[in-house]
Amino acid sequence: MAEEIIVEQARPMLQLGDKAPDFNAVTTHGPVSLSDYNGQWLILFSHPADFTPVCTTEFIGFAKLYPELEKRGVKLLGTSVDSVHSHIAWVRNIKEKMDVDIPFPVIADIGMNVGKLYGMIHPGQSATAAVRCVFVIDPEQILRAMIYYPLSTGRNMDEILRLIDALQA
C-alpha cells in the first residue's frame, strides 16, 4: 500500500497587474472585505507583531502619513496574525504613550488567511508571522505595487508616498 503524502497546494505568487484577491476579515473597526474598497486606492500592509518597536514606529509613521494619503484618495488597511483584542490594546497603547491616533483599521488575521492569499507568510522568515509587506491596489482592485521587507527592517514612508504619486500620475 502506497503512503499518502499530503502537500499543501502552493498558491501562485501574485504579480503586478493581477486582480487583488478578495477577502472577508475582522478589524479594529469591524468587519471588512477588499470589495469594500472598490473604486478607491488602497494600501494593504502587514506587520509581524503588535507591541514590537519597529512595528510601533511604522504605525506611527503611517498615522502621520495618513492626511497626505487622504488628500490622494488612498485608504490604509493594516494586517497581522494578532487578535483584534491585541490590536485594540496596542492602538490604545500608542495613543496613551505616544499621543498618536491610529485612524485606519487593522485586520486580525489569526488564521493567516489574508496573509496566505497575499503571500505574506514566508516560512524562511517566520511560520507564524507575516513579513512586512506593502500592496498598492488601485480603484479597479488591480495590484499595482508590492514591496517586501525583512522582519528587521522598517518601511520608508516617503518612498511609499512617492510610489503612490508615481502610480496616480
N, C-alpha and C positions, 0 to 999 in steps of 0.2 A: 504494500500500500504506500503510495507516494505521500510525502509530507506536504501539508498545505502551508504555503507561505503567504501571509497577508502583507501586502505592501500598500501603504497609503499612496493613493494616486496624487502625483505631483501636479500642481496647477501650473499652467504655462505662465511664465513671467509676464507681468503687464508691460506693455510698450507704449511709448508716446503715440497718441492718435487712437488708442483703444477707448472704447466706451468704459467709463468707470463702473466697477461692479456696484450694484445697489445692495443695500443692507438695511436692517432694522436694528436699532440699538437703544439702550437706556443711557441717558446722560444726566449730568448735574442739572439740566434744565428740562428733564422729562424725556419721553420717547422721541426718537428722530430716525429718519431714513435719508439715504442720499437723495432720493427723489424730492424731498422737502426743499432741496436747494436748486431744483430745476429752474433755469432762467437766471441763475446768479453765479458769479465766480466763487469758488470755494478753495480754501487751503485746508486740507485734511493733514494733520500732523500727529505723529506718535512720539511718545516719550517712554523710557524704560520703567520708571517707577516714581510714584508720588514721594514727597518729602526728601528727595535727594538734592544735593547742592546744585548740580548742573541743570537738572530739570526745573528747579525753582527759579534759577536765574533766567532760564529760557521762557518760562511762563510770564515772568515779569517783563521780559523783552517783548513777548507777543502782546501783552496787555498795553504796553507803551506804544507799540506799532499799530494797535487796533484803530485809533482815529484815522491814521493815514490809509489803512486798508478800507475803512468805511467810505472815505472820500472816493475810493476807486471802485466801490461796489463789491468788495470782496468780503466774504464771511469766513470766520475761523471755526474749526472744529477739531478739538484735540482728542486723543485716544491713548489708552494704555490698558494693561491687563489688570489694573487695580479695580476695586469695587467702587460703586457710586458713593458709598459711605466714606471710603478713604479719600476719594476726590473732593467731596464736600468739606471734609475736615481739613484737607490740605489747602483748598481755596480759602477757607476761613483763616487758617494759619498765616497764609500770605497776606491777607488783609490786616490781621491783627499785628503781625510782626514787621511787615514792610509797608503797610498802608497803601497797598495796591489792590484794586478790584480786578478780578478776572471776569471779563464781561462775556466770554464765549463758553459754550457747552463743552464738556469733556465726557467722552464715551467710556463707560465701564465695560471693557471687553474681556471679562473674566474667562470666557470660553475660547478666547483668541480667534473668534470668527472673523471679525473685521481685519485683524492682523494677518490671518491666513489669506483672506481674499485679496489683500493688497501686497502680500509678500513682505510683511513687516517682521515676521518671525524668522530669525536666522540662527539655526541651531549651533553654528560655529561661534556665535557671539553669546547667545543665551537661549535655552529651550523654553524658557518661561516668561521672557520679557520681549517686548517689541524693541527693535533697534530704532534709532532716531531717523525718522523719515519725514519728508515734506512732499505732498502730492498737490499739484495745482490742477484744478478741474474747472473747465470753462462752463458757460451757461448752457451748453448743449450736453453737458456731462461727459465731455471728452477729456481724457487725461493729456494735459499739455506739458507738464514738467514733473520730474521725480528727482528728489535728492535724498541720498542715504548717507548717514554719518556713523562713524564708530561710536560705541557706547560712551566712550570717554570724552567725546568732542561735542561741544555745544554748537548751535547754529549761529549764523551771522544774519541778523535781522535786516541790515542794509542790503545784503545780497538778495534776500527774499523779496524785498520791496523793489529792487532793481529788476528782478526776474518778472514780477507782476507787471511793472511798467513796460518792459520789453514785449511781453505776451499780449498786452492790451493795445499796443501801438498799431 
